[in-house]
Amino acid sequence: MPALICGSFAYDTIMVFHDRFKNHILPDKVHILNVAFHVPDMRREFGGCAANIAYNLKLLGGEPLPMGTVGTDFRPYAEWLEKQGIALKHVTVVEGTYTAQAFITTDLDDNQIIAFHPGAMDHAHRNKVEDAQGITLGIVSPDGRTGMIEHATQFAEAGIPFIFDPGQGLPLFGGEELVDFIDKANYVCVNDYESQLICDRTGLSPHEIAERVEALIVTRGGKGSEIYLSSKRIDIPVAQAREVIDPTGCGDAYRGGLLYGLMNGLDWEVTGRIAALMGALKIEHHGTQNHRFSRDEFAERYRESFGHALGW
């Protein structure tokens, strides 16, 4: 049965400035800032949380059903996703808009200047969870504010278990709204920074959040991840990457692994390790949808990372 993945689709335009911003921005002149950076290296990647999660779940053999809103420039992206075997019947084109886009300029110190245009993403609430049939699991990932609120409510009213994954959408919500999301969700997944922010805004500790859901999952980058259940905490070790190329999208890859484990009834120790390995495989490649592997290759990397066979 498919997993409904509510969230964003985006184009990421990534540019590299072969110098350092600090050499060209005068601290005492920032009030009249007017600078241009020559960026000889540029690439355009497919991104957005819903599409990234769907791509990773599909790699594992799961059945993703992404739901989101896109602009009239979406055709090249649609062709790519269709080639990956990902169904787009719940992706809505909003006339007169662009697909969400991020323009990222990075300097030699890995500092970044980012401009983000939400475009069609702000119309996410046009899609309804009830429009999708045969759904047994869902996720509410970063999207338009109203869309996130309405999709969480729709999942809860339909009795469909779902993951609340606020991500970069977290600053859009106050403490009471976040508590409402938590109480509607079955699972909450955040990184360590987001975990601290959500605790600060709600006044709840990680253990208190875990008591309100089936599991709270907190990723900690190179330190692994933690899965808080009502009765205990499970520490998931980091999976070793062969090289670190680009961390962008590792969180979405991890969430693809979570969905796969939940859809297949795997225990949390195995689910967490599959998710961790997905992040490691992603970090070895530029972009968010350029990694791939066979089922046998994944099983071998799992054995290398964790010292035992996957047994799926």
Helices and strands as residue ranges (DSSP letters): E 3-6, E 10-16, G 21-23, G 27-32, E 41-47, H 49-59, E 64-70, H 75-83, E 91-93, E 100-106, E 112-117, G 119-126, G 129-131, E 137-140, H 145-158, E 162-164, G 167-172, H 175-184, E 187-191, H 192-202, H 206-212, E 215-219, G 221-223, E 225-228, E 233-236, H 250-263, H 268-283, H 295-306
